[in-house]
Amino acid sequence: MKNKIMNYIKKWKKRGYPKDIPDEVPEILNRLNLAPSYKAISLAILNNDVSLKSLGEQEKKSKIYSVLKKIEIENRGHKNGKKI
């Protein structure tokens, strides 16, 4: 999680916050993810948002997800190994 937060800060520094990101921003900017803040980072940590979805990051699917999904799709319409 630490690396994701550091990447978040670096990303925003490249976007126009060269010194540092602010502690707080107006709520409307925070909700729309239009400005970074340490408050938003703190709230993500407190809410156990490991993927940092609340900061605008995308959740990464597990490696096994696509394999399990494929098996599920193949088994649709089957009951006890027989086609319904």
DSSP file (Angstrom, degrees, kcal/mol; ACC not computed):
  #  RESIDUE AA STRUCTURE BP1 BP2  ACC     N-H-->O    O-->H-N    N-H-->O    O-->H-N    TCO  KAPPA ALPHA  PHI   PSI    X-CA   Y-CA   Z-CA
    1    1 A M     >        0   0    0      0, 0.0     4,-2.2     0, 0.0     5,-0.2   0.000 360.0 360.0 360.0 -34.8    0.0    0.0    0.0
    2    2 A K  H  >  +     0   0    0      1,-0.2     4,-2.4     2,-0.2     5,-0.2   0.916 360.0  49.7 -59.9 -43.6    2.9    2.3    0.8
    3    3 A N  H  > S+     0   0    0      1,-0.2     4,-2.3     2,-0.2    -1,-0.2   0.890 109.3  51.9 -63.3 -39.4    4.2    2.0   -2.8
    4    4 A K  H  > S+     0   0    0      2,-0.2     4,-2.0     1,-0.2    -1,-0.2   0.899 110.8  47.9 -63.9 -40.2    0.7    2.8   -4.2
    5    5 A I  H  X S+     0   0    0     -4,-2.2     4,-2.3     2,-0.2    -2,-0.2   0.910 110.9  50.4 -67.4 -42.1    0.5    5.9   -2.1
    6    6 A M  H  X S+     0   0    0     -4,-2.4     4,-2.5     1,-0.2    -2,-0.2   0.894 111.1  49.4 -62.8 -39.3    4.0    7.1   -3.1
    7    7 A N  H  X S+     0   0    0     -4,-2.3     4,-2.6     2,-0.2    -1,-0.2   0.881 108.7  53.5 -65.6 -38.1    3.0    6.6   -6.8
    8    8 A Y  H  X S+     0   0    0     -4,-2.0     4,-1.9     2,-0.2    -2,-0.2   0.927 111.3  45.4 -60.5 -46.5   -0.2    8.6   -6.2
    9    9 A I  H  X S+     0   0    0     -4,-2.3     4,-2.0     2,-0.2    -2,-0.2   0.918 113.2  49.6 -65.4 -44.1    1.8   11.5   -4.7
   10   10 A K  H  X S+     0   0    0     -4,-2.5     4,-1.9     1,-0.2    -2,-0.2   0.910 108.8  53.7 -60.4 -43.0    4.4   11.3   -7.6
   11   11 A K  H  X S+     0   0    0     -4,-2.6     4,-0.9     1,-0.2    -1,-0.2   0.919 111.4  44.5 -58.5 -45.6    1.6   11.3  -10.2
   12   12 A W  H  <>S+     0   0    0     -4,-1.9     5,-1.1     1,-0.2    -1,-0.2   0.816 107.7  58.1 -72.6 -29.6    0.1   14.5   -8.7
   13   13 A K  H ><5S+     0   0    0     -4,-2.0     3,-1.0     1,-0.2     4,-0.3   0.880 106.4  49.9 -64.9 -36.0    3.4   16.2   -8.4
   14   14 A K  H 3<5S+     0   0    0     -4,-1.9    -1,-0.2     1,-0.2    -2,-0.2   0.760 105.3  59.8 -70.0 -24.6    3.9   15.7  -12.1
   15   15 A R  T 3<5S-     0   0    0     -4,-0.9    -1,-0.2    -5,-0.2    -2,-0.2   0.344 137.5 -63.3 -89.4   5.7    0.4   17.2  -12.7
   16   16 A G  T < 5S+     0   0    0     -3,-1.0    -3,-0.2    -4,-0.2    -2,-0.2   0.580 109.2  99.7 126.5  12.4    1.2   20.6  -11.1
   17   17 A Y      < +     0   0    0     -5,-1.1    -2,-0.1    -4,-0.3    -3,-0.1  -0.568  38.6 160.5-119.8  66.2    1.9   20.1   -7.4
   18   18 A P  S    S+     0   0    0      0, 0.0    -1,-0.1     0, 0.0     3,-0.1   0.821  72.8  39.5 -64.3 -34.0    5.8   20.2   -7.6
   19   19 A K  S    S-     0   0    0      1,-0.3     2,-0.3    -3,-0.1    -2,-0.1   0.973 128.0 -52.8 -78.9 -57.9    6.4   21.0   -4.0
   20   20 A D        -     0   0    0     -8,-0.1    -1,-0.3    -7,-0.1   -11,-0.0  -0.960  53.6 -91.5-172.8 161.7    3.8   18.8   -2.3
   21   21 A I        -     0   0    0     -2,-0.3    16,-0.1     1,-0.1    17,-0.1  -0.533  52.3-100.4 -81.4 154.1    0.1   18.0   -2.3
   22   22 A P        -     0   0    0      0, 0.0    16,-1.8     0, 0.0    17,-0.3  -0.254  17.1-125.5 -73.2 161.5   -2.1   19.9    0.1
   23   23 A D  S    S+     0   0    0     14,-0.2    16,-1.9     1,-0.2     2,-0.3   0.901  92.0   6.8 -69.7 -41.8   -3.4   18.6    3.4
   24   24 A E        -     0   0    0     14,-0.1    -1,-0.2    13,-0.1     3,-0.0  -0.966  61.6-169.0-140.2 155.2   -7.0   19.3    2.5
   25   25 A V        -     0   0    0     -2,-0.3     5,-0.1    -3,-0.1    12,-0.0  -0.919  46.7 -72.9-134.4 162.9   -9.0   20.4   -0.6
   26   26 A P    >>  -     0   0    0      0, 0.0     4,-2.0     0, 0.0     3,-0.6  -0.272  48.2-116.4 -55.9 144.9  -12.6   21.5   -0.9
   27   27 A E  H 3> S+     0   0    0      1,-0.3     4,-2.8     2,-0.2     5,-0.2   0.829 112.1  57.1 -55.7 -38.4  -15.0   18.5   -0.6
   28   28 A I  H 3> S+     0   0    0      1,-0.2     4,-1.6     2,-0.2    -1,-0.3   0.898 108.5  46.7 -64.2 -39.4  -16.3   18.8   -4.2
   29   29 A L  H <4>S+     0   0    0     -3,-0.6     5,-2.6     2,-0.2     6,-0.8   0.880 112.9  50.6 -67.5 -37.4  -12.8   18.5   -5.6
   30   30 A N  H ><5S+     0   0    0     -4,-2.0     3,-1.1     3,-0.2    -2,-0.2   0.927 109.3  49.6 -66.0 -45.2  -12.1   15.6   -3.3
   31   31 A R  H 3<5S+     0   0    0     -4,-2.8    -1,-0.2     1,-0.3    -2,-0.2   0.852 114.8  44.2 -63.3 -34.9  -15.3   13.7   -4.3
   32   32 A L  T 3<5S-     0   0    0     -4,-1.6    -1,-0.3    -5,-0.2    -2,-0.2   0.389 108.5-124.0 -90.5   3.4  -14.5   14.2   -8.0
   33   33 A N  T < 5S+     0   0    0     -3,-1.1    -3,-0.2    -4,-0.3    -2,-0.1   0.874  70.0 133.5  53.8  41.2  -10.9   13.2   -7.6
   34   34 A L      < +     0   0    0     -5,-2.6    -4,-0.2     1,-0.2    -1,-0.1   0.558  68.7  26.5 -94.9 -10.5   -9.9   16.6   -9.2
   35   35 A A  S    S-     0   0    0     -6,-0.8    -1,-0.2    -9,-0.1    -2,-0.1  -0.991  78.1-125.7-150.6 144.3   -7.2   17.4   -6.6
   36   36 A P        +     0   0    0      0, 0.0     2,-0.3     0, 0.0     3,-0.1  -0.451  28.4 172.9 -86.3 161.7   -5.1   15.3   -4.3
   37   37 A S     >  -     0   0    0     -2,-0.1     4,-1.5   -16,-0.1   -14,-0.2  -0.964  42.8-126.5-162.3 153.2   -4.8   15.7   -0.5
   38   38 A Y  H  > S+     0   0    0    -16,-1.8     4,-2.5    -2,-0.3   -15,-0.2   0.789 112.1  61.9 -69.8 -26.3   -3.2   13.9    2.5
   39   39 A K  H  > S+     0   0    0    -16,-1.9     4,-2.5   -17,-0.3    -1,-0.2   0.915 102.4  49.9 -63.3 -42.5   -6.7   13.9    4.0
   40   40 A A  H  > S+     0   0    0      2,-0.2     4,-2.0     1,-0.2    -1,-0.2   0.890 110.7  49.8 -63.5 -39.3   -8.0   11.7    1.1
   41   41 A I  H  X S+     0   0    0     -4,-1.5     4,-2.1     2,-0.2    -2,-0.2   0.929 110.9  49.8 -63.6 -44.7   -5.0    9.3    1.6
   42   42 A S  H  X S+     0   0    0     -4,-2.5     4,-2.7     1,-0.2    -2,-0.2   0.905 110.1  49.9 -61.4 -42.5   -5.7    9.1    5.3
   43   43 A L  H  X S+     0   0    0     -4,-2.5     4,-2.1     1,-0.2    -1,-0.2   0.878 108.4  53.2 -64.8 -37.0   -9.4    8.3    4.7
   44   44 A A  H  <>S+     0   0    0     -4,-2.0     5,-3.0     2,-0.2    -1,-0.2   0.911 111.7  45.9 -62.9 -41.9   -8.4    5.6    2.2
   45   45 A I  H ><5S+     0   0    0     -4,-2.1     3,-1.6     3,-0.2    -2,-0.2   0.934 112.6  49.6 -66.0 -46.1   -6.2    4.0    4.9
   46   46 A L  H 3<5S+     0   0    0     -4,-2.7    -1,-0.2     1,-0.3    -2,-0.2   0.831 111.0  49.9 -63.3 -31.9   -8.8    4.3    7.6
   47   47 A N  T 3<5S-     0   0    0     -4,-2.1    -1,-0.3    -5,-0.2    -2,-0.2   0.340 113.4-120.3 -87.6   7.2  -11.4    2.7    5.3
   48   48 A N  T < 5 +     0   0    0     -3,-1.6     2,-1.7     1,-0.2    -3,-0.2   0.867  50.7 166.5  57.0  39.6   -9.0   -0.1    4.5
   49   49 A D    > < +     0   0    0     -5,-3.0     3,-1.5     1,-0.2    -1,-0.2  -0.603   4.2 171.7 -85.5  77.6   -9.1    0.8    0.8
   50   50 A V  T 3  S+     0   0    0     -2,-1.7    -1,-0.2     1,-0.3   -46,-0.1   0.830  76.1  48.4 -62.0 -35.4   -6.1   -1.3   -0.1
   51   51 A S  T 3  S-     0   0    0     -3,-0.2    -1,-0.3     6,-0.1    -2,-0.1   0.522 105.4-129.2 -83.3  -4.4   -6.6   -0.8   -3.9
   52   52 A L    X > +     0   0    0     -3,-1.5     5,-1.9    -8,-0.1     3,-1.2   0.835  53.9 152.9  57.9  36.4   -6.9    2.9   -3.4
   53   53 A K  G > 5 +     0   0    0      1,-0.3     3,-1.7     3,-0.2    -1,-0.1   0.846  67.2  60.7 -61.8 -34.8  -10.1    2.9   -5.4
   54   54 A S  G 3 5S+     0   0    0      1,-0.3    -1,-0.3     2,-0.1   -21,-0.1   0.684 101.5  54.5 -68.4 -16.7  -11.3    6.0   -3.5
   55   55 A L  G < 5S-     0   0    0     -3,-1.2    -1,-0.3     2,-0.1    -2,-0.2   0.312 129.4 -95.1 -97.2   6.9   -8.3    7.9   -4.8
   56   56 A G  T < 5S+     0   0    0     -3,-1.7    -3,-0.2     1,-0.3     2,-0.1   0.481  80.6 136.2  96.6   2.7   -9.1    7.0   -8.4
   57   57 A E      < -     0   0    0     -5,-1.9     2,-0.3     1,-0.1    -1,-0.3  -0.495  53.9-117.4 -80.5 154.4   -7.0    4.0   -8.8
   58   58 A Q        -     0   0    0     -2,-0.1     2,-0.3     1,-0.0    -1,-0.1  -0.718  24.9-114.6 -93.4 142.9   -8.4    0.9  -10.6
   59   59 A E        -     0   0    0     -2,-0.3     2,-0.5    -6,-0.1    -1,-0.0  -0.542  27.6-134.7 -72.1 136.5   -8.8   -2.4   -8.8
   60   60 A K        -     0   0    0     -2,-0.3     2,-0.1     1,-0.0     3,-0.1  -0.812  16.4-129.3 -94.7 131.6   -6.6   -5.1  -10.2
   61   61 A K        -     0   0    0     -2,-0.5     5,-0.0     1,-0.1    -1,-0.0  -0.479  30.4-103.4 -75.3 148.7   -8.2   -8.5  -10.7
   62   62 A S    >>  -     0   0    0     -2,-0.1     3,-0.9     1,-0.1     4,-0.6  -0.317  27.7-114.9 -68.7 158.0   -6.4  -11.5   -9.3
   63   63 A K  T 34 S+     0   0    0      1,-0.2     4,-0.4     2,-0.2     3,-0.3   0.818 115.8  50.2 -63.9 -31.5   -4.5  -13.7  -11.7
   64   64 A I  T 3> S+     0   0    0      1,-0.2     4,-2.5     2,-0.1    -1,-0.2   0.623  87.9  86.4 -84.0 -13.1   -6.8  -16.6  -11.1
   65   65 A Y  H <> S+     0   0    0     -3,-0.9     4,-2.6     1,-0.2     5,-0.2   0.913  88.8  47.5 -55.3 -48.7  -10.0  -14.6  -11.7
   66   66 A S  H  X S+     0   0    0     -4,-0.6     4,-2.0    -3,-0.3    -1,-0.2   0.859 111.5  51.6 -65.5 -34.0  -10.1  -15.0  -15.4
   67   67 A V  H  > S+     0   0    0     -4,-0.4     4,-2.0     2,-0.2    -1,-0.2   0.940 112.7  44.6 -66.1 -46.8   -9.5  -18.8  -15.1
   68   68 A L  H  X S+     0   0    0     -4,-2.5     4,-2.4     1,-0.2    -2,-0.2   0.886 112.1  52.6 -65.1 -38.6  -12.4  -19.2  -12.6
   69   69 A K  H  X S+     0   0    0     -4,-2.6     4,-2.4    -5,-0.2    -1,-0.2   0.901 107.9  51.5 -63.9 -40.6  -14.6  -17.0  -14.7
   70   70 A K  H  X S+     0   0    0     -4,-2.0     4,-2.2     2,-0.2    -1,-0.2   0.910 110.4  48.4 -62.5 -42.7  -13.9  -19.2  -17.8
   71   71 A I  H  X S+     0   0    0     -4,-2.0     4,-1.7     1,-0.2    -2,-0.2   0.905 110.6  51.9 -63.6 -41.6  -14.8  -22.3  -15.9
   72   72 A E  H  < S+     0   0    0     -4,-2.4     4,-0.5     1,-0.2    -2,-0.2   0.919 110.4  47.5 -61.7 -43.9  -18.0  -20.7  -14.6
   73   73 A I  H >< S+     0   0    0     -4,-2.4     3,-0.9     1,-0.2    -1,-0.2   0.896 110.6  51.9 -65.5 -40.7  -19.1  -19.8  -18.1
   74   74 A E  H 3< S+     0   0    0     -4,-2.2    -1,-0.2     1,-0.2    -2,-0.2   0.827 109.8  50.6 -64.1 -31.7  -18.3  -23.2  -19.5
   75   75 A N  T >< S+     0   0    0     -4,-1.7     3,-1.7    -5,-0.2    -1,-0.2   0.468  80.8 118.0 -89.3  -1.9  -20.4  -24.8  -16.7
   76   76 A R  T <  S+     0   0    0     -3,-0.9     3,-0.1    -4,-0.5    -3,-0.0  -0.433  78.7  23.0 -64.9 137.2  -23.5  -22.7  -17.2
   77   77 A G  T 3  S+     0   0    0      1,-0.3     7,-2.9    -2,-0.1     2,-0.4   0.555 102.7 108.6  84.0   7.6  -26.5  -24.7  -18.2
   78   78 A H  E <   -A   83   0A   0     -3,-1.7     2,-0.4     5,-0.2    -1,-0.3  -0.926  44.5-172.6-117.5 142.6  -25.0  -27.9  -16.7
   79   79 A K  E >  S-A   82   0A   0      3,-3.2     3,-1.8    -2,-0.4    -3,-0.0  -0.982  76.7 -11.7-135.3 124.2  -26.2  -29.6  -13.6
   80   80 A N  T 3  S-     0   0    0     -2,-0.4     3,-0.1     1,-0.3    -1,-0.1   0.859 130.1 -54.6  54.7  38.7  -24.2  -32.6  -12.1
   81   81 A G  T 3  S+     0   0    0      1,-0.2     2,-0.4    -6,-0.1    -1,-0.3   0.437 118.5 108.2  80.1  -0.9  -22.1  -32.7  -15.2
   82   82 A K  E <  S-A   79   0A   0     -3,-1.8    -3,-3.2     2,-0.0     2,-0.2  -0.874  73.9-113.8-112.6 143.5  -25.2  -33.0  -17.5
   83   83 A K  E      A   78   0A   0     -2,-0.4    -5,-0.2    -5,-0.2    -6,-0.1  -0.539 360.0 360.0 -72.5 134.8  -26.6  -30.4  -19.8
   84   84 A I              0   0    0     -7,-2.9    -1,-0.1    -2,-0.2    -6,-0.1   0.446 360.0 360.0 -87.3 360.0  -30.0  -29.2  -18.8
